[in-house]
Amino acid sequence: MADHVLVTGGAGYIGSHACKALAAAGVIPVTFDNLVTGWEEAVKFGPFAQGDLLDRARLDAVFAEYQPIAVMHFAALSQVGESMSEPGKYWRNNVSGSLNLIEAAVDSGCMNFVFSSTCATYGDQDNVVLDENSAQYPINAYGASKRAIEDILRDFETSNGLRHVIFRYFNVAGADPDGEVGEFHQPETHLIPLMLDAIDGKRDALTIFGTDYDTPDGTCIRDYVHVCDLVDAHVLGLKWLQDDKASRVFNLGTGSGFSVREVIDHSRSVTNREVPYNEGDRRAGDCTKLVSGSSRAVSELGWSPTRSTLQQMIADAWRWHQTGHYSK
């Protein structure tokens, strides 16, 4: 019988794509999700165990029932602006919930842990290509909560031997080319789906938050990685741990940055439509430029981000946007 992997947040955007990739790799993904931001319709590739990370008894029951060989931990609140105005919510949900999960995993003997972290742990370090050894200076509670979880994992490796792979993502975009799952948030906060909503008339206009950044066109620069490439790295991370390799941190990005205005420009060639947009003030907690140095993932994991061109990410997102959505 195939092994089980517990996928927290498996009903969400990245988690659902990870479940599909795990199933394709011959593993049974068990989705653990409270459905606050996830969608039960996205749970298509393995069993669903509804629950909350703050409910230790429920976690213990799920570990006992499925006896997973590993955890892939995606579940988190992730809105930067909200984390600035409601930091307690982020520390409680992200950090306390993750601590519950880590303790439950250790107590059940599940000692392989793949963690979804973020480039937001690096903070605002302009004109620097960020690698895994770059200093971490998060400037919002979202990034700070993720950095804290990284520290917790290291402590539990020291105390209990919990081996882990930490992935620090840059901006995730795109959708499953087969259209089985995709990106759909309520409310939506990510640039590309917001842009596609504006193109499609589902919102009046896209808002560009800040046009006075120290960049060539005044808008923020981000490194975008296709969600399918991203989850392929997670499957490789699982194999890394199964091969008894040491705990490791990997950045996941392409090393290329695009400004908000460049993303808008690329969308025109994909959709053949104009993007209605307004220019607004900067948002608290937004960095000027975040670009990855991902040579470690390529050289050590053998990761190859083949779909992570801006053109391809927008095209896959546009296809999903036109055909696939979830409903509560």
Secondary structure, DSSP 4 states (H G I P E B T S, - for coil): -PPEEEEETTTSHHHHHHHHHHHHTT-EEEEEE-SSS--GGG--SS-EEE--TT-HHHHHHHHHHH--SEEEE------HHHHHH-HHHHIIIIIIHHHHHHHHHHHHT--EEEEEEEGGGG---TT-EE-TTS-----SHHHHHHHHHHHHHHHHHHHH--EEEEEEE-EEE---TTSSS----SS---HHHHHHHHHTTSSS-EEEE-S-SSSTTSS-EE-EEEHHHHHHHHHHHHHHHHTTPPPEEEEES-S--EEHHHHHHHHHHHHSS---EEEEPPPTT--SEEEE--HHIIIII----TT-SHHHHHHHHHHHHHH-----
